[in-house]
Each structure stands twice: as structure tokens, then as C-alpha cells.
Amino acid sequence: MRFAPVSHTDDLIRIDCEGEVTQHEFTPGRDPIAELLGPVIFRRRALLDLNRATYIDSSGISYLLKAHRQFQKDGGRLVLHSAPPPVMQVFKLLKMPQVLHIAADEAEAQRVASEAPV
């Protein structure tokens, strides 16, 4: 899984995710989003575009849950969007839409991100 910032304003950052959503390539205890954008990111609204994600496993779900909790703890909001059908199927199977903020597309993700004050 590779993250890349796409754009950001004072109140919203867009992040692209490409490849397999898994932690197999991570060093334990390190957070790739925080390393890329700094720990202040968790106080912001962030849209994570999963359109180019090819696969997700339980370790990837675990990472997204951890990131979601960190955003909540620090006062930000993480919204996932544009998940391809195989990834969305895993989310639905594990009932992740009840836990994570998941939107069908970027426009909906922007609406969901704006629902909570930051």
C-alpha cells in the first residue's frame, strides 16, 4: 500500500492509496500516513481515495481501524471513498460501514467529512 498526498487546503487533505491494502510491508509501530504527512494530520479532515486499491486483507482493515481511531482521538475525521468492488465487498462482509466513514465517491466523502467539526 502506497499513500500519496493529492491536494490539501487548510481544512481538507486528499490522500491517494494504491496497491494492496495490507501491513505486510510496514515496520511494526510505524504509521505510513503520519510519516508522510506528520502527526498533525490526525487533527484534520482527510479523504482517502481507495480507487486504485487492488486488494485488502485483515491487516489492512486493522490499519484503517487504527487510523480511524487516531483521527477521532485527535479531533479529525478520516473518510474512505471510491473503494473498488472487491474491497467494498470485504468492508461489507466485515460490517465496516458501521464503524468507518465510507463513501461511494469523492463528492459524498466531502459531505461526510464536513458533517463533524474539526
Sequence and secondary structure as in RCSB ss.txt:
>XXXX:A:sequence
MRFAPVSHTDDLIRIDCEGEVTQHEFTPGRDPIAELLGPVIFRRRALLDLNRATYIDSSGISYLLKAHRQFQKDG
GRLVLHSAPPPVMQVFKLLKMPQVLHIAADEAEAQRVASEAPV
>XXXX:A:secstr
 EEEEEEE SSEEEEEEEEEE STTS TT  HHHHHH GGGGGSEEEEEEEEEEEE HHHHHHHHHHHHHHHHHT
 EEEEE   HHHHHHHHHTTGGGTSEEESSHHHHHHHHHTS  
